[in-house]
Amino acid sequence: MLFIVQLTIIPGQFEEATRLFRHPKIPNNIMIHEFLGLLGKPDALVIFEAPDAATAAEFTFQFGRVAETKTSLSMPIEDFKWTG
């Protein structure tokens, strides 16, 4: 399953967030495709694979102390029924 997490740094947490974003704890069953810093809001974006939603939630939980998180499950556009 492919997930996208949007991270908006909590005011006063910039230095801590920068450290965490550079060195996140990545479990063996998570594959990071992209970890991007953005100019504007959100401040960062993580695109990763996880075997299930529970594993994805566990991975993204670490960012909650320094950023507001918004996680989305993503799928190829062809998998959406309204595109057929």
C-alpha positions in Angstrom: 0.0 0.0 0.0 1.3 3.4 -0.9 0.8 6.3 1.5 1.4 10.1 1.4 2.0 12.0 4.6 1.8 15.8 4.7 3.8 17.4 7.6 3.2 20.9 8.8 5.7 21.8 11.5 4.3 23.0 14.8 5.4 26.5 15.7 8.6 26.4 17.9 9.5 22.9 16.7 11.5 23.7 13.6 14.9 22.5 14.8 13.5 19.3 16.3 11.5 18.6 13.2 14.5 19.1 11.0 16.5 16.6 13.0 13.7 14.1 12.9 12.9 14.6 9.2 16.6 13.9 8.4 16.8 10.8 10.5 13.4 9.2 11.0 13.1 5.7 12.4 12.3 3.5 9.4 11.1 0.0 10.3 12.2 -2.8 8.0 8.6 -3.2 6.6 8.5 0.5 5.4 10.0 1.6 2.1 10.4 5.4 1.7 10.0 6.5 -1.9 10.4 10.2 -1.3 10.9 12.5 1.7 10.6 16.0 0.4 10.9 19.5 2.0 8.5 22.0 0.5 8.5 25.7 0.2 5.1 26.7 1.7 2.6 24.6 3.5 2.8 21.8 4.2 6.5 21.9 5.1 7.3 18.3 4.1 5.9 15.3 2.3 6.7 11.6 2.7 5.7 9.0 0.1 6.1 5.5 1.4 5.0 1.9 1.2 3.7 -0.1 4.1 2.0 -3.5 4.3 -1.1 -2.1 5.9 -2.7 1.0 7.4 -1.8 0.0 11.0 1.9 -0.1 10.1 1.6 3.2 8.3 0.0 4.8 11.3 2.7 3.4 13.6 5.4 4.9 11.3 3.8 8.3 11.0 3.1 8.6 14.8 6.8 9.6 15.4 6.2 12.9 13.5 3.2 13.9 15.7 5.4 15.5 18.4 6.9 18.1 15.9 4.3 18.4 13.1 0.6 18.2 12.3 0.3 15.1 10.1 -2.2 14.3 7.4 -2.0 10.8 5.9 -3.6 9.6 2.7 -3.7 6.2 1.0 -2.8 6.6 -2.6 -3.6 4.3 -5.6 -2.9 4.4 -9.3 -5.5 6.5 -11.0 -6.5 3.4 -13.1 -7.7 1.7 -9.9 -10.4 4.4 -9.3 -13.7 3.2 -10.7 -14.7 6.7 -12.0 -11.8 6.6 -14.4 -12.8 3.5 -16.3 
